Amino acid sequence: MQKKVAVILSGCGVYDGAEIHESVLTLLRLDQRGAQVQCFAPDIDQHHVVNHLTGEEMPEKRNVLIESARIARGEVKDIREASVEEFDALIIPGGFGSAKNLSDLALQGAECRVEAGLLALAEAFAEAGKPVGLICITPALAAKIYGPGVTCTIGNDAETAATITKMCGIHEDCNVDDIVEDSARKLVSTPAYMVAKSIGEAASGINKLVDRVLELTHEQDA
């Protein structure tokens, strides 16, 4: 039976949106595994816009949903249209958009808040016991979704790991080509570009994450 997976994007571009390599690798692996995918994003303004050539902030506004459409080739919907009943799993790639648009983690650290539409959807997946995959910096939001005691990884960055601990999450160091699974919560995470030095390295962990998330959806069929 074909599985349906919701993928949440946070814009387009590592410094102010979704990490493009991570997003495309996720979509590619899902397609290779025969999953049906629908991309979603919040219909909100980006925190800011960054010139990806120079790294400097630009004096303009962009919309997260509209920018996410660049990655999704136009096939993206407002996150408020997403329903947990319609999907078997949820995956969220990384990029600074996770810490700036899907949350204010980049500004508030452990005191951050998750964007309302994403929080409602992710909590619904958690409550339903459906698998969730979090990539790169996004696992730092796990404790805001699942509550204290959730286990996840962002690789080996000490500062971010300390933030997760401060939010009462449990961080496990992880190599770029591996995953960390919280079996009780069906949460899978991988560090990707928090550790990766190349797109190939990022793919090694993302492929493993996608494969495991899909395996968990089949366990639900048993």
C-alpha positions in Angstrom: 0.0 0.0 0.0 1.4 3.4 -1.0 2.3 5.6 1.9 1.4 9.3 2.1 4.0 11.6 3.6 3.7 15.3 4.5 6.9 17.3 4.0 7.1 20.7 5.7 9.2 23.4 4.0 10.3 26.7 5.6 11.2 28.8 2.5 14.0 28.3 0.0 17.6 28.7 0.9 19.8 27.5 3.8 20.3 30.9 5.4 16.7 32.1 5.5 14.5 29.1 4.5 14.6 25.3 3.9 18.0 23.8 3.1 17.6 23.0 -0.6 19.8 20.0 -0.7 18.2 18.4 2.3 14.7 19.1 1.0 15.4 17.7 -2.5 17.2 14.6 -1.1 14.2 14.0 1.1 11.8 14.3 -1.8 14.0 12.2 -4.0 14.3 9.3 -1.5 10.5 9.4 -0.8 9.9 9.1 -4.5 12.4 6.3 -4.9 10.6 4.4 -2.1 7.2 4.8 -3.8 5.7 7.2 -1.3 3.1 9.8 -2.2 4.2 13.2 -1.0 2.6 16.5 -0.4 4.6 19.6 0.6 3.3 22.2 3.0 4.6 25.5 4.4 3.2 28.2 6.6 1.7 31.2 4.8 3.7 33.8 6.7 6.5 36.3 6.0 10.0 35.1 6.4 11.9 36.4 9.5 14.3 38.1 7.0 15.8 37.7 3.5 19.5 36.8 3.1 21.6 37.3 0.0 23.0 33.8 -0.3 26.0 35.0 -2.4 27.3 37.5 0.3 25.5 36.3 3.4 24.2 39.8 4.0 20.6 40.6 5.0 18.5 42.2 2.2 15.9 45.0 2.6 12.9 43.1 1.3 10.1 40.7 2.4 9.4 37.2 1.1 6.6 34.8 2.0 7.5 31.3 3.3 4.7 29.5 1.3 5.6 31.3 -1.9 9.3 30.7 -1.5 8.7 27.0 -0.6 6.9 26.6 -4.0 10.3 27.0 -5.7 11.5 23.7 -4.2 8.1 22.0 -4.5 7.7 23.1 -8.2 4.5 24.8 -7.2 3.0 21.8 -5.5 2.8 23.2 -2.0 -0.1 23.9 0.3 -0.7 26.1 3.3 0.2 24.1 6.4 -3.3 24.9 7.8 -4.7 22.6 5.1 -2.7 19.6 6.4 -4.6 17.0 8.3 -3.0 14.2 10.2 -5.7 11.8 9.2 -4.6 12.0 5.5 -1.0 11.1 6.1 1.1 8.2 7.4 4.2 10.2 8.3 5.7 13.7 8.6 9.2 14.8 7.6 10.7 18.3 8.1 14.1 19.1 6.5 16.4 21.7 8.0 17.9 25.0 7.1 17.8 28.2 9.1 14.1 28.5 8.1 13.4 25.9 10.8 15.0 28.2 13.4 13.7 31.5 11.9 10.4 30.8 10.2 9.0 27.6 11.7 10.2 28.8 15.1 12.2 31.6 16.7 14.9 29.2 17.9 17.6 31.3 16.4 16.5 34.3 18.5 15.1 32.8 21.7 17.1 29.5 22.1 15.5 27.3 24.7 12.7 29.8 25.2 11.6 29.5 21.6 8.1 29.1 20.3 7.1 26.9 17.3 4.9 28.4 14.5 1.3 27.7 15.4 0.4 25.8 12.3 3.4 23.5 12.5 3.0 23.0 16.2 -0.6 21.9 15.9 0.2 19.5 13.0 3.3 18.0 14.6 1.5 17.5 18.0 -1.3 15.8 16.1 1.2 13.3 14.5 2.7 12.8 18.0 -0.6 12.2 19.6 -1.6 9.8 16.8 1.6 7.8 17.2 2.6 8.4 13.6 6.2 8.5 12.5 8.0 11.8 12.3 11.4 12.6 10.8 13.4 15.7 11.8 16.5 16.7 9.9 19.5 19.0 10.6 18.6 21.8 13.1 14.9 20.8 13.2 15.3 18.1 15.9 16.1 21.0 18.3 12.3 21.6 18.2 11.5 18.1 19.3 11.0 18.9 23.0 8.5 21.6 22.1 6.5 19.0 20.2 6.8 15.9 22.3 7.6 17.3 25.7 10.3 16.4 28.2 12.4 13.3 27.7 12.3 13.1 24.0 15.5 11.7 22.4 16.9 13.3 19.2 20.1 14.4 17.5 21.6 17.4 15.7 24.9 15.7 15.3 27.6 16.9 17.7 27.3 20.7 18.1 27.7 21.3 21.8 25.9 24.6 21.9 22.8 23.3 20.2 22.9 20.1 22.2 22.9 22.2 25.4 19.9 24.1 24.2 18.0 20.8 23.6 19.0 19.7 27.1 17.8 23.0 28.6 14.4 22.3 26.9 14.4 18.9 28.8 15.1 16.9 25.6 17.8 14.2 25.5 20.5 14.7 22.9 22.6 11.8 21.4 25.7 12.6 19.4 25.4 11.1 15.9 27.5 10.7 12.8 26.4 12.2 9.5 25.5 8.8 8.0 23.4 7.7 10.9 20.1 8.3 12.6 18.8 8.5 16.2 15.4 7.0 16.9 13.1 7.6 19.9 11.3 4.3 19.6 8.5 5.2 22.1 7.6 8.3 20.1 8.4 7.0 16.6 10.7 10.0 16.1 13.7 9.7 13.8 16.4 12.4 13.5 19.6 12.9 11.5 22.2 15.7 11.5 22.6 16.2 7.7 24.3 19.6 7.2 24.8 20.2 10.9 27.7 17.8 10.2 27.8 17.0 6.5 30.7 18.4 4.4 29.1 17.5 1.1 25.7 16.6 -0.5 26.7 13.0 -0.6 27.3 12.9 3.2 24.0 14.6 3.8 22.3 12.0 1.6 23.7 9.1 3.6 21.8 10.1 6.7 18.7 11.5 5.0 18.2 8.3 3.0 18.5 6.2 6.2 16.0 8.5 8.0 13.4 8.3 5.1 13.8 4.5 4.9 13.3 4.2 8.7 10.3 6.5 8.8 8.6 4.5 6.0 9.5 1.2 7.8 7.7 2.6 10.9 4.6 3.3 8.8 4.5 -0.3 7.7 4.8 -1.4 11.4 1.5 0.4 11.9 -0.1 -2.0 9.4 0.8 -5.1 11.4 
